[in-house]
Amino acid sequence: MLKTVEEIKAAIEAAIPGAGVEFVPNPGPAAEHSLLLRPESAVAVAKFLRDDAELAFDYLSNVTGVDWPDKEIVEKVKAMRITTKTVDGVEQQVEETVEETRKRIEPGCLEAVYHLYSVAKKHGPLVIRMRTENRTDRVTLPSLTPIWRGAEFQEREVFDLYGIVFAGHPDLRRILMWEEFKDHPMRKDFVEPDDYEYEPTAHDHVLKRAQAHPAAVVASGSQRWRDEGIR
C-alpha cells in the first residue's frame, strides 16, 4: 500500500538530510497533495523516489507547467498612531490603535509539476513540484530526464510554452513553436500577435484581425515612405 504524502516526505528527509521538501496541501475534493522540492536537491530526491524498494516510482506519467504571475496582497494591519486631541480645552497627544490597509506584491514564479507512478508496485500518483526564483531572469530548474527518460519531450514542451530552462536536459529546444519564436504562449501575460495569416480557417474575430492586419501594414508602410520623403 502506498504511503501517504506526509510519510513519503518523512522517508525522503530520513534518506536525504537537508532535502528541504515541503508538503503542499490540496484543499479540493480530490485532496491530491503534493511535495515541493528544492531545485538544489531535486535530482537526489527524484533518484530516491525511483530507487527506493518500497516506493519504486519507476514511471513518469506527465510533466506540465504553471505560471504564477506577481500577486498583489491586500492586508489589514493594526498600527499605532499619535493624534492630537483637545481634552478640557487642552491639546494633548494621544497614542491610539488604528487599522490600516496595506498592499504588497508577492513575486511570481514558474512551476514544473511531475506525476509519478510505480508500475512495479502498482501505486500512484505522487505529485512533485519545483519552482523557479522568478518569471524573468531566474527561471532555471534541474532536468529530471536523467532519472525518468520520459521527461525529455515533456520538459521541452514546458520550456517552449512557459520558458523554464531545464539544466542538464539532453536536448533542450522548442518542440511546438519554431526556434525563432520569442515568447512563451502559455504565460498568463502572453499577448497574441495581430498577424493571423498563418490561420488557414480564420473566422469570427480571428478573421477580422486577419483582414485588418494587411491594411495596417500598408498604412504603416505608406507613413514610413512619407516620413522618408519617398514618392
QUIHUNOR-V7864 format. One record per residue. N is the residue number from 1. NEAR is the number of other C-alpha atoms within 12 Angstrom. Layout:
BEGIN
n = (N,N)
near = (NEAR,NEAR)
END
This chain:
BEGIN
n = (1,2,3,4,5,6,7,8,9,10,11,12,13,14,15,16,17,18,19,20,21,22,23,24,25,26,27,28,29,30,31,32,33,34,35,36,37,38,39,40,41,42,43,44,45,46,47,48,49,50,51,52,53,54,55,56,57,58,59,60,61,62,63,64,65,66,67,68,69,70,71,72,73,74,75,76,77,78,79,80,81,82,83,84,85,86,87,88,89,90,91,92,93,94,95,96,97,98,99,100,101,102,103,104,105,106,107,108,109,110,111,112,113,114,115,116,117,118,119,120,121,122,123,124,125,126,127,128,129,130,131,132,133,134,135,136,137,138,139,140,141,142,143,144,145,146,147,148,149,150,151,152,153,154,155,156,157,158,159,160,161,162,163,164,165,166,167,168,169,170,171,172,173,174,175,176,177,178,179,180,181,182,183,184,185,186,187,188,189,190,191,192,193,194,195,196,197,198,199,200,201,202,203,204,205,206,207,208,209,210,211,212,213,214,215,216,217,218,219,220,221,222,223,224,225,226,227,228,229,230,231)
near = (11,20,19,22,28,22,21,32,33,22,23,33,24,16,22,21,15,19,26,24,34,25,26,21,18,14,10,8,8,9,14,21,27,31,39,31,35,28,30,21,26,35,29,29,38,44,24,27,37,30,21,21,15,21,34,28,35,31,31,35,25,28,32,31,36,28,33,25,23,19,14,14,13,13,13,13,13,13,14,13,14,13,14,13,14,11,10,7,7,9,11,13,13,14,13,14,13,14,13,14,13,14,13,13,13,15,18,24,30,38,38,44,33,38,32,34,26,27,17,18,21,17,21,31,29,39,35,43,35,40,34,35,23,22,27,23,13,18,27,31,36,35,39,42,31,24,27,31,22,23,34,30,28,36,44,34,30,40,43,31,32,39,41,44,36,38,25,20,27,19,22,26,27,28,20,21,21,13,14,11,16,16,24,32,24,26,27,22,16,16,13,15,17,21,21,21,19,13,16,10,12,16,14,10,13,21,20,18,21,24,21,18,20,18,16,16,16,14,14,14,15,16,15,14,13,12,11,10,9,10,9)
END
